[in-house]
């Protein structure tokens, strides 16, 4: 007769323990949600300002406005994008790089609830002026050209320059209508062509433009004071020093001497 009594008492004890575990789990869940809500929504954990440094041609105020728009609003209509724990640094950097192709390096950090963005801008090294060199010197001056950095990246529309200011690049792009953010040449090929062009530069040979043929040969157009444009053609995959040595040997012979 005692066994059922003991069994009932044990069952009640287990029910009580189960009830306490549920209450404890709910309490923990409430604490976690309350803490998460505090860290997500409390004003002290929101980005309070934006500072952009390092801009020159690009307006820092414009970049600040763009960043402010990117960190405003909600994630999934619930979480604030401007929270210092939730904002996405990679997405922010990628968005700025797309919006401002002139920006080269973008460094982002949070300091005292302020979003600090330090940038460097690309330096123009060449001009990309279309698929093929114009037939006349005047047409060359009137071409629409774009700034290209040392890596071959096209980043901005350029004003008109004379032939002597920047060497020009003539290559085919995947999207000719929108050249910005594309590469006029691969960095490796451009570096080799530019090195060889620099080596042959003297009073007689003055390189003014580069191009790449469909079969991969490099064309170096020499400065022209008329509509004719002498051109040097060679394989850019060969070592520039070796090519230069062969070039010097060639021009030392008749009838180029």
Secondary structure by P-SEA (a helix, b strand, c coil): caaaaaaaaaaaaaaaaaaaaaaaaaaaaaaaaaaaaaaccccccccccccccccccccaaaaaaaaaaaacccccccccccccccccaaaaaaaaaaacccccbbbbbbcccbbbbbbbbbbbccccccccccccaaaaaacbbbbbcccccccccccccccccbbbbbbbccccccccccccccaaaaaaaaaaaaaacccccccccccccccbbbbbbccccccbbbbbbbcccccaaaaaaaaaaaaaccccc
